[in-house]
């Protein structure tokens, strides 16, 4: 009887310890889920379907609310990536090739994309995961940066035209050397 009591107590201790470990794992998973859901960048996990060394299509495994709101404009998470990436338009084939390259080389890749429909510029960042044929994709909206660059380029062109029209060159006077630098 003493052996059974000891076995029973040992089993209870084991079970209690196991329950605590499971609770801790669930808490950690919940925190990561919160991090993913609260991320302000559109983020998606995509799985590439490969058969006989040829990629067929890809599927969205998970998408955060920012992706659903800004890109999909839907809550349907169970879509083929070719449908979900409608904003890529004719560039979807290039995107799929980029995903294939990331999976093959196990290295991240970044490319720029202009979404004509929403008139937005994005840096598309594709990152390999530890899981086979799965990548994480982040979209960084760089529209404001691109618009500022275009504005700056336009201003520089206008300044250059004005200087040419006035037959002037921009210059600096170096007081210490008493030299004019063109």
C-alpha atoms as one frame of an Amber mdcrd trajectory, in Angstrom:
protein
   0.000   0.000   0.000   2.877   2.349   0.829   4.313   1.835  -2.662   0.966
   2.727  -4.247   0.679   5.855  -2.092   4.220   6.908  -3.079   3.461   6.232
  -6.747   0.221   8.199  -6.467   1.956  11.168  -4.776   4.745  11.044  -7.396
   2.144  10.992 -10.159   0.333  13.995  -8.615   3.611  15.945  -8.368   4.475
  15.077 -11.967   1.006  16.069 -13.182   1.076  19.366 -11.239   4.506  20.230
 -12.636   3.374  19.348 -16.152   0.274  21.551 -15.779   2.422  24.482 -14.673
   4.714  24.026 -17.685   1.692  23.907 -20.037   0.255  27.065 -18.464   3.581
  28.820 -18.916   3.739  27.711 -22.571   0.202  28.985 -23.164   1.089  32.324
 -21.587   4.157  32.663 -23.814   2.130  31.730 -26.921  -0.533  34.244 -25.920
   2.094  36.965 -25.570   3.529  36.189 -29.005   0.042  36.200 -30.488  -0.602
  39.603 -28.903   2.685  40.875 -30.315   1.727  39.630 -33.796  -1.819  41.027
 -33.596  -0.736  44.412 -32.215   2.044  44.900 -34.753   1.282  48.080 -36.751
   3.006  46.701 -39.874   0.991  44.472 -42.183   2.412  40.985 -41.655   1.492
  37.647 -43.190   2.773  34.078 -42.988   2.772  32.403 -46.378   3.282  28.745
 -47.294   4.525  27.819 -50.743   3.091  24.606 -52.180   5.783  22.709 -54.074
   5.179  19.509 -55.997   7.929  17.714 -57.902  10.330  20.666 -57.437   7.833
  23.044 -59.056   5.955  25.664 -57.069   2.218  25.591 -57.666   0.675  28.276
 -55.488   0.952  29.588 -52.003  -1.469  29.939 -49.149  -1.799  32.468 -46.370
  -1.459  30.668 -43.055  -1.886  33.711 -40.845  -2.280  37.454 -41.241  -2.304
  40.141 -38.605  -5.126  42.699 -38.353  -2.994  45.402 -40.011  -2.644  43.201
 -43.115  -6.343  42.349 -43.087  -7.325  46.011 -42.795  -4.890  47.664 -45.203
  -4.266  44.990 -47.815  -7.071  42.415 -47.829  -9.839  44.724 -46.602 -11.442
  41.487 -45.413 -11.417  39.086 -42.478 -11.162  35.934 -44.602  -7.831  34.491
 -43.477  -8.231  31.257 -45.439  -7.401  32.471 -48.944  -4.938  31.532 -51.600
  -2.034  33.952 -51.588  -2.600  34.735 -55.270  -6.013  36.150 -54.289  -4.757
  37.853 -51.123  -1.908  39.517 -52.962  -4.207  41.115 -55.544  -2.533  44.415
 -54.721   0.608  43.052 -56.424  -1.304  42.751 -59.684   0.917  41.530 -62.507
   3.842  41.395 -60.077   2.468  38.344 -58.215   4.599  36.033 -60.389   7.707
  38.037 -59.413   6.623  37.885 -55.760   6.247  34.109 -55.955   9.728  33.818
 -57.483  11.096  35.994 -54.654   9.457  33.690 -52.082  10.962  30.655 -53.841
  14.394  32.318 -53.740  14.069  33.063 -50.004  13.041  29.475 -49.262  15.863
  28.066 -51.391  18.652  30.369 -50.098  17.339  30.731 -46.525  18.106  34.469
 -46.680  15.816  37.470 -46.333  14.920  39.556 -49.356  13.531  43.081 -49.696
  11.920  44.620 -52.748   9.934  47.768 -53.388   6.383  47.659 -54.735   3.971
  50.378 -55.845   0.289  49.596 -55.223  -1.474  51.440 -58.047  -4.929  50.743
 -56.666  -4.251  52.468 -53.330  -1.405  54.706 -54.578   0.936  53.424 -51.864
   4.601  52.398 -51.960   5.710  49.393 -49.896   8.974  47.749 -48.999   8.101
  44.051 -49.055  10.349  42.131 -46.656  10.354  38.336 -47.035  11.959  36.401
 -44.187  12.469  32.611 -44.038  11.132  30.720 -41.027  12.289  27.541 -39.350
   9.350  25.703 -40.922   9.653  24.113 -44.351   8.331  26.191 -47.299   7.003
  28.931 -45.023   7.985  32.610 -44.994   6.963  35.676 -43.024   6.220  38.764
 -45.084   6.219  42.301 -43.709   4.996  45.346 -45.608   6.468  48.714 -44.707
   4.562  51.691 -46.100   7.192  54.041 -47.531   4.780  56.335 -49.402   5.660
  59.425 -47.359   9.390  58.832 -47.903   8.917  58.339 -51.655   6.755  61.478
 -51.916   9.364  63.485 -49.997  12.145  62.143 -52.249  10.157  63.146 -55.349
   9.523  66.607 -53.871  13.216  67.013 -53.007  14.266  65.900 -56.501  11.810
  68.350 -58.061  13.126  71.179 -55.883  16.721  70.330 -56.823  15.801  70.318
 -60.523  14.115  73.733 -60.190  17.149  75.148 -58.383  19.450  73.766 -61.069
  17.292  75.308 -63.823  17.262  78.671 -62.020  21.041  78.642 -61.608  21.503
  77.707 -65.289  19.119  80.457 -66.411  20.960  83.033 -64.314  24.281  81.704
 -65.595  25.421  81.191 -62.006  27.112  78.390 -60.170  26.542  77.474 -56.540
  29.616  78.385 -54.486  31.011  78.555 -50.978  33.523  80.942 -49.537  36.097
  79.382 -47.205  37.170  82.229 -44.898  40.180  80.484 -43.362  41.749  79.670
 -46.765  40.349  82.772 -48.495  39.125  80.539 -51.346  35.895  80.294 -53.309
  34.733  76.718 -53.933  32.409  75.992 -56.859
